[in-house]
Amino acid sequence: MKGPSTELIHAGEIDRNAAVPLTTPIYETTTFVFDNAAEVVAYNEGRSSKYLYSRYTNPTVVSVEQKLAAIDHAEAALTFSSGMGATATILMAHVKAGDEVICGAAIYGGTLHLLQDLLANFGVTPRFISLDEMANLERVFSDRTKLVWFESPINPTLRCIDIRRVAQACRARGVLSVIDNTFASSMNQQPLAMGIDLAMQSATKYLNGHSDVTGGMVAGPKALVAPIEKARRLLGTVMDPHPAYALGRGLQTMPLRVERHNANAMAVAKFLEGDRRVSQVYYPGLASHPDHEIAKRQMLGFGGMVCFDLDGRYDRAERVYNALQIVKRATSLGGIESLVSLPVITSQWGHTDEQLKAAGVTKGMLRLSVGLEDVADLIADLDQALGTEN
């Protein structure tokens, strides 16, 4: 008879072959069992499909990565513990001291500070360029340029960059191109098909879609993803199995969700554009958007993000922000619920006036993540909030 400690640890372990689940279960385990030493050697030599340790790979995580690779039409995809974890791991895998990273000046604040305040300490030189310079990369490259990082649509102004043009310029120079595709999502934009080397997203947003998972991802050719996977093992930025399971479940409804996001956002954008209380509306689906023609060429849908400006005045933006009732005041995006943020105190917090100008951001901007509510209710909420100005 075995002692109670032994029994409680080893008794009751089911026969895995007898239970075949319909969905991939949550493999909430740190390590995996081998039958003998030869199996471990086979794993180390790449001759085994077994799993060793969840910081390396985990069945739940691999399952969602295969879904992500499929929707991006990529050879491989990886998930991470956050979008910033993905960004940091990609950069650390593909640049080194002495390299230059060209990045759009209009970029998510976290990416800007990662490059400017952290990676610069390790000898990586960031260079932030304007939209005009991004459209003429051939004139911008230096002998040290290793990687170009950009967004399209851009946070928060939703300006769009000609993705094919960036890809062609980078390929001609042998420079790696990486796009943050978070705002569009895989449903609305396919950057790899347009020649971009690596497509990154914050999985926290449209991929999961329910505001309950923090994560990141990257997709691309196996040859470019492999060094990122190696860096992820060393940095420990892998996604945990539990959020990976929730992400995989969210992905199953993504086409339906994004279709509704697109429709609601278009209706909201048209309402705001027709309202004299609003000085400027930014939405790629509007003919008035400066990059509407670019968006039409490269986007399958125009997304769920809308930005609008109230004469550049923070006091006006703050009043409307505080008066919204259905739309919740929160910093994220891409969930089923509508959210609003003030970029100057969230995504662009800490930017200098010069950096705000370079990013095209004013103090009177509000950024809407348009959710899946009845659109008439959203418009009524915006209308009453704008009415507080009268």
Secondary structure, DSSP 8 states (H G I E B T S, - for coil): ---HHHHHHHTT---GGG---SS------SB---SSHHHHHHHHTT------BTTT--HHHHHHHHHHHHHTT-SEEEEESSHHHHHHHHHHHH--TT-EEEEESS--HHHHHIIIIIGGGGT-EEEEE-HHHHTTGGGT--TTEEEEEEESS-TTT-----HHHHHHHHHHHT-EEEEE-TTTHHHH--TGGGT-SEEEEETTTTTT-SS----EEEEE-HHHHHHHHHHHHHHT-B--HHHHHHHHHHHTTHHHHHHHHHHHHHHHHHHHHT-TT-SEEE-TTSTTSTTHHHHHHH-SS--SEEEEESTT-HHHHHHHHHH-SSSEE-S--SSSS-EEE-GGGTTTTT--HHHHHHHT--TTEEEEE--SS-HHHHHHHHHHHHHTT-
